[in-house]
């Protein structure tokens, strides 16, 4: 009998959840389609590219919407089963409350695994591909979000630092307008290197600069300029340490579009060069615990199945589910923005929304099953 129970609940819940998700995806697909249609016909941005870009936008929406859709879909499925008296039949047949909790938790864990796969791989690849595909089709040279381009800091062997600036990046991994500023341990300028382009070498973090202009600066003890020497080598090989092509491509990306490995690499890079790692630490632990929110949402939907029909129809329950889902989404977003501003544990900030709503779910299940 329990095999039949599992099959029925899995089918009802998953069909309802994916149905709600499909409706939301259709809405956002339409909004994106209307927004991107203004670029249609420009450069090489034709219909096929247009459709590919629209499809590549969708994994991010799935990642953000699945917890809310899980709550709404579960509320619809369980309320519908309660209205048809199916839950009453199952309970009379010996299906305990604990059994129902285990079934919906199993559904939540299945969806959490799917969400983790999308968040740690699908979003990063899809977002990068969509960005590059659109820029190539529109013949745009700028890769980074703002005109400042890529900025990074590198420790040098003598205790000094190198400031790295890259204006843009092409689809074939060529860096455009590279500027390197070498500083002494006392932060006085020692050397400035400008290059029109740069290509990655076999060793990670090593680059061959092309069209180089190098200025060596000599200063006195007070840091005042004494002399400078200008040279123009045709090419110049430089080691930019951890600034390999993947790090540069991920620069400026929303943390939601970065994998856990990329976030770890970014944290290590910033930590090694004495920069602020707090936003990326919060983002790392949020990405770790965010899929558990799906399990919490499906548990939060369970009490709706035990509410008496006279206390509100399906419409009221759906609205309540939407409000709870939005509250979870807002609390998660608030933790992301508050995290860099406070000294609280990033793990605590990441897991707090799920723990709060899990507590609500447990308390609510206890109350409605005791009435």
C-alpha positions as CSV (number, residue, x, y, z in Angstrom):
1,X,0.0,0.0,0.0
2,X,2.8,2.4,0.9
3,X,4.2,2.1,-2.6
4,X,0.9,3.2,-4.0
5,X,0.7,6.1,-1.5
6,X,4.2,7.3,-2.6
7,X,3.4,7.0,-6.3
8,X,0.1,9.0,-5.9
9,X,1.6,11.8,-3.8
10,X,4.7,12.1,-5.9
11,X,2.6,12.3,-9.1
12,X,0.1,14.9,-7.7
13,X,2.8,17.1,-6.1
14,X,5.3,17.1,-9.0
15,X,2.6,17.6,-11.7
16,X,1.2,20.6,-9.8
17,X,4.6,22.1,-8.9
18,X,5.9,21.9,-12.5
19,X,2.6,23.1,-13.8
20,X,2.9,26.3,-11.7
21,X,6.6,26.6,-12.6
22,X,5.7,26.4,-16.3
23,X,3.1,29.1,-15.9
24,X,5.7,31.4,-14.3
25,X,8.3,30.6,-16.9
26,X,5.9,31.4,-19.7
27,X,5.2,34.8,-18.1
28,X,8.9,35.6,-17.7
29,X,9.7,34.3,-21.2
30,X,7.1,36.6,-22.6
31,X,8.6,39.6,-20.7
32,X,12.1,38.8,-21.9
33,X,10.9,38.3,-25.4
34,X,9.3,41.8,-25.5
35,X,12.4,43.3,-23.9
36,X,14.9,41.7,-26.4
37,X,12.8,42.2,-29.5
38,X,14.1,45.7,-29.9
39,X,17.5,44.2,-30.7
40,X,16.1,41.8,-33.3
41,X,17.6,42.6,-36.7
42,X,20.6,44.6,-35.4
43,X,24.0,43.2,-36.5
44,X,23.7,39.4,-36.6
45,X,21.1,39.2,-33.9
46,X,18.6,37.2,-36.0
47,X,15.6,35.1,-35.0
48,X,17.5,32.0,-34.1
49,X,20.0,33.8,-31.9
50,X,17.1,35.7,-30.3
51,X,15.4,32.4,-29.3
52,X,18.6,30.9,-28.1
53,X,19.3,33.9,-25.8
54,X,15.7,33.8,-24.5
55,X,16.1,30.1,-23.6
56,X,19.4,30.6,-21.9
57,X,17.8,33.2,-19.6
58,X,15.4,30.6,-18.2
59,X,17.7,28.6,-15.8
60,X,18.2,31.7,-13.6
61,X,14.4,32.1,-13.4
62,X,14.0,28.4,-12.5
63,X,16.5,28.8,-9.7
64,X,14.8,31.8,-8.2
65,X,11.2,30.7,-8.7
66,X,11.3,27.0,-7.8
67,X,10.9,27.5,-4.0
68,X,7.9,29.7,-4.5
69,X,6.4,27.4,-7.2
70,X,7.0,24.4,-4.9
71,X,4.9,26.1,-2.2
72,X,2.1,27.1,-4.5
73,X,2.1,23.8,-6.4
74,X,2.1,21.8,-3.2
75,X,-0.7,23.9,-1.7
76,X,-2.8,23.4,-4.9
77,X,-2.1,19.6,-5.0
78,X,-2.8,18.9,-1.3
79,X,-5.8,21.2,-1.1
80,X,-7.3,19.5,-4.2
81,X,-6.7,16.0,-2.6
82,X,-8.3,17.2,0.6
83,X,-11.3,18.6,-1.3
84,X,-11.8,15.2,-3.0
85,X,-11.5,13.5,0.5
86,X,-8.5,11.5,-0.7
87,X,-6.4,12.5,2.3
88,X,-9.2,11.4,4.6
89,X,-9.2,8.0,2.9
90,X,-5.5,7.6,3.1
91,X,-5.5,8.6,6.8
92,X,-8.3,6.1,7.6
93,X,-6.3,3.5,5.6
94,X,-3.5,3.8,8.1
95,X,-1.2,6.5,6.5
96,X,0.1,8.4,9.5
97,X,1.0,12.1,9.7
98,X,4.7,11.1,10.0
99,X,4.3,9.1,6.8
100,X,2.9,12.1,5.0
101,X,5.8,14.3,6.3
102,X,8.3,11.8,5.0
103,X,6.6,11.6,1.6
104,X,6.5,15.4,1.1
105,X,10.1,15.7,2.4
106,X,11.3,13.1,-0.2
107,X,9.6,15.2,-2.9
108,X,11.4,18.3,-1.5
109,X,14.8,16.6,-1.5
110,X,14.3,15.5,-5.1
111,X,13.6,19.1,-6.1
112,X,16.4,20.4,-3.9
113,X,18.8,18.1,-5.8
114,X,17.5,19.5,-9.1
115,X,17.8,23.1,-7.8
116,X,21.4,22.5,-6.7
117,X,22.4,21.1,-10.1
118,X,20.8,24.1,-11.9
119,X,22.4,26.6,-9.4
120,X,25.9,25.1,-9.4
121,X,26.2,24.5,-13.2
122,X,23.3,25.5,-15.3
123,X,23.0,29.1,-14.4
124,X,26.7,29.9,-14.7
125,X,27.0,28.3,-18.2
126,X,23.7,29.6,-19.5
127,X,24.2,33.2,-18.3
128,X,27.8,33.4,-19.7
129,X,26.7,31.8,-23.0
130,X,23.7,34.2,-23.4
131,X,25.9,37.3,-22.6
132,X,28.6,36.3,-25.1
133,X,26.2,35.2,-27.8
134,X,24.3,38.5,-27.6
135,X,27.4,40.7,-27.6
136,X,28.9,38.8,-30.6
137,X,25.7,39.1,-32.5
138,X,25.4,42.8,-31.8
139,X,29.1,43.4,-32.5
140,X,29.7,44.9,-29.1
141,X,33.2,45.0,-27.8
142,X,32.5,45.6,-24.2
143,X,32.3,42.5,-22.0
144,X,32.1,43.9,-18.5
145,X,29.1,45.6,-17.0
146,X,30.7,49.1,-16.7
147,X,33.3,51.1,-18.5
148,X,35.8,50.6,-15.8
149,X,36.3,47.0,-17.0
150,X,38.1,44.3,-14.9
151,X,40.1,45.4,-11.9
152,X,42.2,43.1,-9.7
153,X,45.2,43.1,-7.3
154,X,48.2,40.8,-7.3
155,X,50.9,40.3,-4.8
156,X,54.5,40.6,-6.1
157,X,57.6,38.7,-4.9
158,X,59.2,41.9,-3.4
159,X,56.2,42.6,-1.2
160,X,54.7,45.1,-3.5
161,X,51.5,44.9,-5.5
162,X,50.3,45.0,-9.1
163,X,47.0,46.6,-10.0
164,X,45.5,45.0,-13.1
165,X,43.0,46.7,-15.4
166,X,41.4,45.1,-18.5
167,X,39.0,47.1,-20.6
168,X,37.3,44.3,-22.4
169,X,37.4,40.6,-23.3
170,X,36.5,38.9,-26.7
171,X,34.8,35.6,-27.3
172,X,38.1,33.9,-28.2
173,X,39.7,34.9,-24.8
174,X,41.6,37.9,-26.1
175,X,42.1,40.7,-23.5
176,X,41.7,44.2,-24.9
177,X,43.5,47.3,-23.6
178,X,45.5,45.8,-20.7
179,X,47.1,48.1,-18.1
180,X,49.4,46.9,-15.3
181,X,50.6,49.2,-12.5
182,X,53.4,47.8,-10.3
183,X,53.7,49.4,-6.9
184,X,56.4,49.1,-4.3
185,X,55.7,47.9,-0.7
186,X,55.4,51.6,0.1
187,X,52.8,52.0,-2.6
188,X,54.9,54.1,-4.9
189,X,54.6,53.5,-8.7
190,X,57.6,51.5,-10.1
191,X,56.3,50.4,-13.5
192,X,53.4,50.9,-15.8
193,X,52.7,48.5,-18.7
194,X,50.1,49.0,-21.4
195,X,49.2,46.5,-24.1
196,X,46.7,46.6,-26.9
197,X,45.8,42.9,-26.5
198,X,46.8,39.8,-24.5
199,X,46.5,36.1,-25.1
200,X,46.5,33.3,-22.5
201,X,49.6,31.0,-22.5
202,X,49.6,27.4,-21.5
203,X,50.3,28.1,-17.8
204,X,47.2,29.3,-16.0
205,X,47.6,33.0,-15.2
206,X,50.3,33.6,-17.7
207,X,49.6,36.0,-20.6
208,X,51.4,37.2,-23.7
209,X,51.0,41.0,-24.1
210,X,51.0,42.3,-27.7
211,X,51.6,46.0,-28.7
212,X,53.3,46.8,-25.4
213,X,54.4,50.2,-24.0
214,X,56.4,49.9,-20.7
215,X,57.4,52.8,-18.5
216,X,59.9,52.1,-15.7
217,X,59.7,54.8,-13.0
218,X,62.5,55.7,-10.6
219,X,61.7,57.7,-7.4
220,X,63.6,59.0,-4.4
221,X,63.0,58.1,-0.7
222,X,60.0,60.5,-0.6
223,X,58.4,58.9,-3.6
224,X,59.1,61.8,-5.9
225,X,59.9,61.1,-9.6
226,X,63.6,61.1,-10.5
227,X,63.7,59.5,-13.9
228,X,61.6,57.3,-16.2
229,X,62.5,54.9,-19.0
230,X,60.1,54.1,-21.9
231,X,60.4,50.9,-24.0
232,X,58.2,49.3,-26.6
233,X,58.7,45.6,-26.8
234,X,56.7,43.8,-29.5
235,X,55.5,41.2,-27.0
236,X,55.9,40.6,-23.3
237,X,55.0,37.5,-21.2
238,X,53.7,38.2,-17.7
239,X,52.4,36.1,-14.9
240,X,49.2,37.5,-13.4
241,X,49.0,34.7,-10.9
242,X,45.3,33.7,-10.1
243,X,44.0,36.1,-12.8
244,X,43.3,33.4,-15.4
245,X,40.6,33.4,-18.0
246,X,37.9,31.9,-15.8
247,X,38.5,34.4,-13.0
248,X,38.4,37.3,-15.5
249,X,35.2,36.0,-17.2
250,X,33.5,35.6,-13.8
251,X,34.4,39.2,-12.7
252,X,31.3,41.3,-12.3
253,X,28.9,38.4,-12.6
254,X,26.1,38.2,-10.2
255,X,27.0,35.8,-7.4
256,X,23.8,33.8,-8.2
257,X,25.4,33.1,-11.6
258,X,28.6,31.7,-10.1
259,X,29.2,28.1,-9.1
260,X,30.4,27.2,-5.6
261,X,33.8,26.4,-7.0
262,X,34.0,29.9,-8.7
263,X,32.9,31.5,-5.4
264,X,35.6,29.7,-3.5
265,X,38.2,30.7,-6.0
266,X,37.0,34.3,-5.8
267,X,37.1,34.2,-2.0
268,X,40.7,32.8,-2.0
269,X,41.8,35.4,-4.6
270,X,40.4,38.3,-2.6
271,X,41.7,36.9,0.7
272,X,45.3,36.5,-0.7
273,X,45.3,40.1,-1.9
274,X,43.8,41.6,1.3
275,X,40.5,42.5,-0.2
276,X,36.9,42.3,1.1
277,X,35.6,38.7,0.9
278,X,32.4,39.2,2.9
279,X,29.9,39.4,0.1
280,X,31.3,36.3,-1.6
281,X,31.3,34.4,1.7
282,X,27.6,35.2,2.3
283,X,26.9,34.2,-1.4
284,X,28.8,30.9,-1.0
285,X,26.8,29.8,2.1
286,X,23.6,31.0,0.6
287,X,24.2,28.9,-2.5
288,X,25.0,25.9,-0.2
289,X,21.7,26.2,1.9
290,X,19.3,27.7,-0.7
291,X,18.1,24.3,-2.1
292,X,17.0,23.3,1.4
293,X,14.4,26.1,1.1
294,X,12.5,23.8,-1.4
295,X,12.2,21.1,1.4
296,X,10.9,23.8,3.8
297,X,8.4,25.1,1.3
298,X,6.8,21.7,0.6
299,X,6.6,21.1,4.4
300,X,5.0,24.5,4.8
301,X,2.3,23.5,2.3
302,X,1.4,20.3,4.3
303,X,-0.8,22.1,6.9
304,X,-3.1,23.5,4.1
305,X,-4.2,19.9,3.5
306,X,-5.6,19.7,7.1
307,X,-7.4,23.0,7.1
308,X,-11.1,22.8,7.0
309,X,-12.7,23.9,3.7
310,X,-15.0,26.4,5.5
311,X,-11.9,28.3,6.7
312,X,-11.0,29.3,3.2
313,X,-11.2,28.0,-0.4
314,X,-8.3,27.1,-2.7
315,X,-8.0,30.7,-3.8
316,X,-7.4,31.9,-0.2
317,X,-4.9,29.1,0.3
318,X,-3.0,29.9,-2.9
319,X,-2.8,33.6,-2.0
320,X,-1.5,32.7,1.5
321,X,1.0,30.4,-0.2
322,X,2.2,33.2,-2.5
323,X,2.6,35.6,0.4
324,X,4.6,33.0,2.4
325,X,6.8,32.3,-0.6
326,X,7.4,35.9,-1.3
327,X,8.3,36.4,2.4
328,X,10.9,33.6,2.1
329,X,12.3,35.2,-1.1
330,X,12.5,38.7,0.5
331,X,14.1,37.3,3.6
332,X,16.7,35.5,1.6
333,X,17.5,38.6,-0.5
334,X,17.7,40.7,2.6
335,X,20.2,38.3,4.1
336,X,22.3,38.7,0.9
337,X,22.4,42.5,1.1
338,X,22.6,42.8,4.9
339,X,25.4,40.2,5.1
340,X,28.3,42.4,3.9
341,X,27.2,45.2,6.3
342,X,27.2,43.2,9.6
343,X,29.7,40.9,11.4
344,X,27.2,38.0,11.9
345,X,28.2,34.6,10.8
346,X,27.7,34.1,7.0
347,X,26.5,30.6,7.7
348,X,23.9,31.8,10.1
349,X,22.7,34.5,7.7
350,X,22.4,31.9,4.9
351,X,20.5,29.3,6.9
352,X,18.3,31.7,8.9
353,X,15.5,32.0,6.4
354,X,15.1,28.3,6.0
355,X,15.2,27.7,9.8
356,X,12.6,30.4,10.4
357,X,10.2,29.0,7.9
358,X,10.9,25.4,9.0
359,X,9.9,26.4,12.5
360,X,6.7,27.9,11.2
361,X,6.0,24.8,9.2
362,X,6.5,22.5,12.2
363,X,4.4,24.6,14.5
364,X,1.6,24.9,12.0
365,X,1.5,21.2,11.3
366,X,1.3,20.6,15.0
367,X,-1.5,23.1,15.5
368,X,-3.7,22.0,12.5
369,X,-3.4,18.3,13.3
370,X,-4.4,18.8,16.9
371,X,-7.5,20.8,16.2
